[in-house]
Amino acid sequence: MKNLKKLTLLHSNDMHGDFLEENVDSSLVGGVSLLSGYINKVRSEEENVIYAIAGDMFRGSIIDSEFQGISTIQIMNMLAPDVVTLGNHEVDYGVAHLLFLEKCADFPIVNANLHIQTNHARLFDPCIVLERDGMKILFIGILTEAVLAQCKTDGLIGTFVSVEDAAEEVGRICNTYNATDIDFTVLLTHIGFEEDKKLAELLDPAWGVDVIIGGHSHTFLKEPAVVNGIPIVQAGTGTDQIGRFDIVIDTDNNCIDSFKWTPIPINSENCPRDTSIEEVINSYKSRTDAKYGRILTKFVRELTHPDRYRETELGDLFSDILKDALGLDIFLLGSGSIRKENLGPVVTKGDLSECFPYDDSAHMLYVKGSQLKRMIKHMLRDEALAGNHCEFYQLSKGMFVEYDRESHSFIRFEFNEEPVDDEKIFTLGLQHFHFLNIEDSFGITLKELQENHKDRVVSTSCTQIIEEALLATQHQNAKGEGRLIVHRKK
């Protein structure tokens, strides 16, 4: 006779400071109050409950940015997750600040791969064993390779560079802990859905990994993807939904006997409010409203950014503002710097801060026409256009690129309506983050570009430039089409 026990495993990912509910069709949707209410409800109804977060609690809201994550940690403390792993945005305020925030957290943060390069000492505990009703449940935290990009500002911090490395580390940890009779093993990852599937393929079944709960790619699933016998799940982004596993564990054989997974909508119809957590959120909101409620401008209409892997209206507007203000030939704006799908028509300082939260400096580089073509071709590689969380860029006015994915070649590549001369040198603007990661993003080295002319910082704040431009002019508009045309494969 099997010894069977039930575990209810709730999970979120990529919450990005999504603290406030929205009114959708006369129903409240999302927000930490309703999310907390649902978690509390499940904790009162079920005996063995664990709530886990698979990275990116930070960034995306004024409340988070204004208090540099301290507000988020306090709110998360009230939400009381049982275990959390890091996402790439947890290091946005710096590694030292992240270590401070960990001290403020009343919940464990696990990460197996961030380390100090000089002595390979880990910055966080790689895993944790939680016990429920005599069951021992192992959680291992794995972070995305993309964290390397942010950590390049700190040469002492390192991480894994491939899913193969991550799989090896998972094997080492599982082999170490299997001796302690682990009943169930969960990978909390923040590497993206496609990378999760690759990782699952590399895992030896003898290691005993039962479930992968992922994040980073903001993938919303209706059912788990099962790879190498391992269910892989994500719960989209924000707080509009939560993932729920109801699992029956065979504790004799340390494996899943059966499971059901469901994405649960967080709304006022099936989630009670948590008024205590609302008081904390509202105290922060009242302080940010006073500062960020000022109106900057009014667009002709709402401008959009529905997809980071194509030209968009907001991408056109912001890249043009930075090009003109800095007197550059071209500005390539990181598409992922625009964090909302729409803005306007009335734009407050708070709206802009939520839409464009990364206040980087701007660098001017000198680029030959032939190098510019290489850079844009690298940006348009199949991996990026497939949406595999690669960097992508919005082109400023004057650029026109028509690209054929079938032949991987340019049909037209023009600047100011003239074909780009391979030997002509252009001044090119990049945000600091993308300047640091130019080789990964564009397939070209900084050293190669510096042979043309030494680069330099031309602004310490891209956000201030955009804010001043919006204040100066009313009724801005942008088309979001006509600069970058990509022909799909037949």
C-alpha positions, 0 to 999 in steps of 0.5 A, a space after each residue: 500500500 502506497 503512503 500518499 500525502 497531498 501538497 498544495 503548491 501555489 506560485 507566482 512569477 514576474 510580479 514586477 511591483 503589480 500591487 494595485 488591482 484594476 477595474 475590468 468589466 465591473 470586477 476588480 482584477 489582480 493586486 496584492 490585496 486580492 492575491 493575499 486573500 486567495 493565498 490566505 483562503 487556500 492556507 486555511 482550507 488546505 493542510 499542506 500549503 507552500 507559496 513560492 515566487 519564481 523571481 522578478 518581484 521588483 520593477 514595474 511600478 512607481 511604488 517599487 522604484 521610488 523606494 528601491 525595493 524596500 516597499 516591495 519587501 515589506 509588502 512581500 513580507 505580509 504576503 509571506 511566501 515560503 520561498 523565493 528565487 531571484 529574477 534578473 530585476 532583483 539586481 536592478 538596484 545593485 548587488 549590494 542593495 540586493 543583499 541589504 534587501 535580503 536582510 529585510 526579507 522575512 522569507 528565504 531567498 534561494 539562488 544556486 549560481 550567483 557567486 563572488 568570482 575571486 573565491 566562488 563563495 555563493 551570495 545566497 543559499 542555493 536551496 532550502 528544504 521545507 517540511 510539511 506533514 513529515 514530507 521534505 520538499 527541496 527547492 533549488 533556485 536557478 537564475 537567468 543568464 541575463 543577470 550577467 548583463 546587469 552584473 557587468 557593472 560589478 566585476 566581482 560578481 559571476 553566475 552560470 552562463 548556460 543551461 548545461 552549467 545549471 543542469 550540472 549544479 542541479 545534479 550536484 545539489 540533488 545528489 547531496 540532498 538525496 541522502 536526506 530522504 527528499 520526498 519532492 524536488 522543485 526547481 524555481 527558475 528564472 530563465 524563460 519557458 524555452 530555456 526551462 524545456 532545455 534544462 528539463 531535457 538535461 536533467 537525469 531522472 535519477 536526480 529526482 526533480 519533480 517540477 519546474 516552476 519558471 519565470 522571466 518569459 512572462 508565459 501564460 499557460 493553460 496546462 503544464 508542458 511536460 518534458 523528460 517527465 517533468 511538468 513545467 509551469 509559469 503564471 504569466 506576469 503581474 498579479 492577475 493570476 496565480 498557479 496552483 498545483 494540487 499534488 499527491 506525493 508517493 512518499 515511499 518512492 519519493 515521486 508524484 503519484 498524481 497532480 492537477 495544475 490550474 491557473 487561478 484568476 485573481 479577481 473579486 469574484 473568487 478572492 477575498 480582500 486583505 485589508 491589512 495589506 491594503 493599508 501598507 500599499 495605500 501608505 506608500 501610494 499616498 506618498 508617490 501620488 503627491 510626487 508623481 501626479 503632475 501632468 507632463 503632456 497630452 498626446 494626440 492619442 494613446 501611443 502603444 508598445 504591444 511587442 518588444 520585437 518590432 517597431 512601435 509607436 512609443 519606441 519611435 517617440 522615445 528614440 527620436 527624443 533622445 536622438 534629437 536632444 543629444 544631437 546624434 545621427 542615430 539612437 538605438 533604444 532598448 525595446 525592453 526599457 519600455 515596460 508598458 504596452 500603452 501610454 497616454 493620451 494624458 501622461 503624468 510623471 508617474 505614467 512615464 516612470 512606470 512606462 520607462 523606469 530605467 534611468 540610464 546614462 547615454 553613451 555616444 559611439 562612432 560606428 562605420 556603416 558596415 559595422 552598423 549593418 552587422 549590428 542590426 543583422 545580429 539584432 534581427 537574427 532568428 533567435 531574437 525574432 522568435 521572441 527568445 528574450 534577446 535584446 531588441 532595439 527601436 530605431 530613431 528617425 532617418 533609419 530605414 531597414 528592410 530585412 528578409 528572414 528567408 535569406 538573412 539579408 537586407 533588401 534596403 538599408 538606408 539613412 536619410 533616404 540614402 543607402 548606407 556607405 560602409 565607410 561612413 562613420 555615424 554617431 550612435 547613442 546607446 543606454 548605459 546597460 546596452 553599452 555594457 552589453 554591446 557584444 551580446 546585443 550586437 555581436 560587435 566588440 567595444 574595442 572594435 568601435 573604439 578604433 573609429 573614435 573614443 566613445 563618451 557619456 553624453 547624458 547622465 539621465 535618459 529619463 530626464 531628457 524624455 521628461 523635459 521633451 514631453 513637458 515642452 511639447 503637447 500633442 505628440 504623435 508617432 506612427 510606429 511603422 515605416 522604419 523597420 520592415 521584416 519579411 517573414 520566412 515563407 
